[in-house]
Amino acid sequence: MTVVVLVSAAVSAIILLLHIALAAGVLMNFARERRMRAGGETVCALRPEVIVAVRNEERTLPALLDALRAQNAPDCLFLFVDDRSSDATPRLLDGFCAEQGERARVIYNREEPVGLTGKQAALDLGFFHARGDVLLFTDGDCVLPPLWVKEMLGHFQDPRVGVVLGRIELPQGRTFLQRFQAFEQPLINQYNFGSAGIGLPTGCFGNNMAIRTRAVVETGGFKSLGYSVTEDALLLDAVSRTGKWKVRACTSQQSAVITRAMQSWKEYVDQHTRWNAGALFSPDLVSRLLYIFVVLIYLVGSLLIVPLSVIDWRVILITLNSYLSIGLLAFLNGVYPGKRHARYFLLFLPYLLFFEFFYSFITLRAFFRRPFTWKGASLRA
């Protein structure tokens, strides 16, 4: 039993140090953005183009289109790829493009994907037809602040920057599921921000990211990268592996994309099974090993060994350390500009407690390759 405790304690110490490093990365993002703005208004000469792949988004698409109309970036281009929609999505896109003139285009994909997911195939079409210098990605169920394009684009003033990751926020709903998602998804994005901050990017959310077009071209697109249920992270890994491009995080409130919460537990479990499967079976070795070590071995393990605390009380300290590690990033997540700080920290501890149990369940589900539904298709890792 002593050996188990000592080994677990050593792993706990490593995990805590890793989270301290990620927390330092989050703080470095704040410092970089402050330095970037110290010289005044950030202006980038590169031309932006927003690419959105959609499928049957008639309910949520009007809000996104209104947000695109309101963007404070008069030279921004818009490119939509409709992936075999069967509802009113094409009509909405046609109306927007007619209104915007040459700035906006829509591509209609009617072919079943081969060797790729539907979203990968749709985005690949977007890559091929893109005209902008910087490509910004979001989803049909998101709402963007008016300065989103301008805020994200400002980071590309540095010619070394190839990818910029943006903030994700969710509205505070009425149900526990909705409120928990508003806590949890920005917390997950903290891991993306922290790893980018220390120069070891390991993940991202594709509904708020921007990539230099040259960097995308160098990857060869998804047809070269292959199948993945987390296409955004796959693309980020490919760009990072070249060693030519820096990854930065945009921490301002004006860059925060509001995304839709899942409306049922089934949707939520499917979404997170897909995300976890993409990380556990990532083609990028660093991302895969870090996720296996931190989440699968440590997070899940720290809960599974709790019953051993009846034999040795020190076991419970290992579990508490896992809460301390995650809690460090969760605490920093509550200090971002625009956060409702009092409300966030009021529910901090109960949400953090539920987070660990939920993510252990989801990680095991993904590890055993349980199927999940995405975009109307049943998939596996």
N, C-alpha and C positions, 0 to 999 in steps of 0.2 A: 504493500500500500504506500509506503514511504517513497518508493521509486516512482510510482504513478504521480504522486503529489509533486515530487521534484521536477519530473519531466514536464508536467502541466504548468508548473510555476515558471519554468524556463520559457515555455512557449508563450505564456501570458506576458512575460516581460518583453519578449520580442514584439508581440502584437501591440502592447502599449507604446513601445518606442516607435513602431510604425505609425500609429495613430498620432503621436506627437509630431512626427515628420509631416504627416498629411495636414495637421492643424497649422504647422509652420507654412506649408504650401498655400493654404487658404489665406493666411495673413500676408504672404508674399504677393498674392493676387491683388489684395487691397492696396498694398504699397506701390505695385507697378501701375495700377490704374490712377492712383493719386499723382505719381510722377508724370504720367502721360498727360494728365489734365493741368499740370502745374503751369505749362506754357500757354494756356488759354484754350480756345476752341480747337477741337481735333478735326482736321480736314484731310480727307484722303482722295487722291486724284483717280483712283481706280474706280471703274464703273461696276456697280452692284447689279446682281440679277437674282431675284427670288424664285426658287424652284419648289413647286408643291405637287407631289403625287397624290391623287385623290381617287377614291372609289366609293360611290354611293354616300356622298356627304351632303345631301341636300338640306338636312336639318341644321348642320353646324356651319356650312360653307358661307352663308350670308354674313355672319359676324366676321369671319376672316377677310372676306372681300372688302367689307367696310374698313377694317383695320389697314388693309393694303392701300385703299384710297387715301387714307389719312396720313400715310408715311411722309415725313418731312425730308424727302429725297427725290427731287424732281427728275433726276436722270436715271432713276432705278427702273430696271426691266422686270417683267413678270412672265414666268413660263410655267404653265400647268401641264401635267400629264394625266389624262383621264384613263384610268385602268379599268376598262370594261364596265363602266357604271350602267346601271339599269333604272336609275331614278332620274330626278330632274337636275342632277349635277351638270351634265353637258349644257343644258339651257342656261344655267347660272353663269357658267364659264364663258359661254359665247357672248352673253350680255355684258359681262365685265370687259372682255377683250374688245368688243365693239366700242365701248365707252372710252377705253384707254388708247385706242388706235395702235400705232406701231410699237408702243411700249410693251404690249401684252400679247402673248400667243398661247394657244392650247394645242396639244398633240393628243390625238386619240389612238390609244393602243387597243387593238381588238384581238390580239394574239395571246394564246396561253403561254405562260413562261416555260422555258426549257432549261433545266439546270439551275434556276434561280427562283426566289420567291417572286410573287407578283409585284411587290414594292421595289425589289431590286431591279427587275426588268423595266419598270416604269421610270425609275431614277436614271437608269442607264440611257434610256431614250432622252431624258432631260440633259444628261451630260453631253450627248452627241450634238444636240441642237443649241446648246447654251452659247450666248454671245458676250456675257459679262466677264469682267476680270476677276470678280469675287462672287461666288455662288452662296446664297443664303438659303437655308432649308428650314421649313416649318411644316406643320400638318394642317389638314382641313378642319380640325376641331379646335384650333388654337385662336387666341386673340392677342394681337401685338400692340405694344405701346407705339405712339406716333414717331418716336425717335429711335425705334428698334434698328432699322437699317443703318442709320447714321452712327449709332453707338457701336454696333458690331464692326462696321467698316473702319472706324477710327483706329482700331488696333492693327490694321494692315498697313499703317504708315511705316511700320518697321518691316523692311523687305525680307526679313528672316522669318516672319510669321506666316505659317501656312494654314493654320486652323484656329478658329476662335470659338470657344464654347460659351453659351449664354445661360442665364438663370432660368429656372423652371418654377412657376408658382401655380397653385390651385386655389380656387375659391373656397372659402369656409362654408361648407354645406350644413345641413341640419342633422343628418344621420351620423352615426359613429364612423361608418365607412368613409363618408365624404370628408369628415374632419381629420380622420387619421391619414388619408391620402395627402391632405394639405400639409401635414407634418412630415410624412415619410418620403415623398418623392423629392422635395428639395434637399432632404437629408442625404438621400442616395446621390444626388448631384454633388454634394460636398466631397464625396470620394473622387468624383471626376475632376472637380476643381482643385482639390488638394494634390492629386497626383500630377495634374498639369502644372501646378505651381512649383513643384520640385523637379520638373523636367522628365517625369516618367508617366506620361498619359496612359491611362488604362481603360477608359470608357467615356461614354458621352450619351446625351439624349439628342436624337436626330431632329426633334421638333424645335430646337434652338441651337443651331450651329452654322458656321460660315467657313468656307474653304476656298483658298486661292485656286483659280481654275487651272493654273499650271501644275499644282500639286495633284489635282484630280487626274489630269491627263497622264501624269507620270505613273499613276497606279494602273492604268489600263482599264479602269472601270470595273464594274461587278462581273462582267464576262470573264475578266482575267482573274479576279479575286475569288470567284466561286460562291457557292451557296452559303447563306448565313441567315438565321432568323433575327439577328441584330445587325442589320446592314450598316447602320451608322457607326457602330463600334468597329466593325470590320474595316470600313474606309479610313477611320481615324488611325487604326493600327498600321494600315498600309502606308499612309502618309508619314507616320512617325518612323517606321522602319527604314525609310530612305536616309534618315539622318540629316536631311537638308533643311527641314522646316521645324520651327518652334510652334508649340501649342500654347495658347493663352486663354485666360478666362475673363469674361466681361462681367463685372460684379455690380454694375449700376442698376438702379431701379428701372431706368428707362430702357434697359435691355431685357427685362424680365418678361417672358412669354407666359401667358395664362393658358393652361391646357385644361381639358375636360376631365373630370373625375369619372372613374368607372362607376356605373350605376348599380351593379350587382356584384356579389361576392364571386360568382362564377367568372364574370368578365375580369375581375381583379386578379383572381388566381391564375387565369389564362395569361394575362398580361405579364405577371411577374414570373410565371414559369418560363415564358419565352425569354425574358430578360436574363434570368439566371442560367438558363440553358446556353444562351449565347456567350455568357462569361465563362461558365464551366468548361465549355468545349470550344473556346476561342482558338483560332489558328495562331494567335500571337502568344508565344510561350510565356512571356512575362505576365501578361494579363491573366492567362489561364492559371499559372502557378500561384500568383498572388491571391486569386479568388478562391482557389482550392484551399490554400493555407489559412487565409483569414476567415473565410465564411464557412466552407465545408468542414474543415478540421477543427478550427478554434471556436467559431460561433456555435455551431451545432454541438460540438464536443463539450463545450462549457455547460450546456444544459443537460446533456445526457449523463454527465458524471455527478449531477446534483444528488441522486440517491446515495452516492458513496459518502456524503457528508455525515451520515449516521455512524459511519465507521471512523472517519477522520474529519473533524470540524474544519480543517484547513482547506478542504475541497471547496467549501462555499466561497472562500476568498477568491478563487480562480473565476468562479461565475461572476462575482461582483466586479472583478477586473474587466470582464468583457463589457459590462455596463459602463464602467468608467471610460473605457476606450471609445466606444460608440458615442457615449454621452459628451465627450470632448468635442467631437465634430457636430453633434446635435446642438450643443450650446452655441458654437460659433454660427450655426445656421440661423439662430435667432437674432443675431446682431446686424444682419444685412440692412441696408437702407430700404425703407418702405415697409418693413415688417411691423406688425402689430405686436410689439414686444411683450406687453403685459399679458395679452391673451396667449401668446406662444408659450411663455414660461409657466403659466398657470397650469397647463396640461402637460408639461414637459415630461415629468416622471412616469405617469401612467401610459403615455404613448410610447415612451422609450422601453418600458417593460413589455408592452404588447409587441413592439417592433422585433425584439429578439425572438420571441416565440414564433411569430408569423414568418420571419425570414428563415428560421430553422426548418419549418415545415416546407416552405417553398423550395429551399435549396435541396432538400432530400427528394422532393417531387421532380425537380429538374435533373438531379443526379441519376435517378432511376428511369429517366427518359419518358416520363409520362406525357401523353399527348396533350396538346392545347389548341384552342381555336383562335385563328388570327385572320382577319379580313375574309371571313367566311370559309376558310380552309382549315382542315384538321392537320396539324403538323407535329413533328417530333424534332428533338435536337439533332 
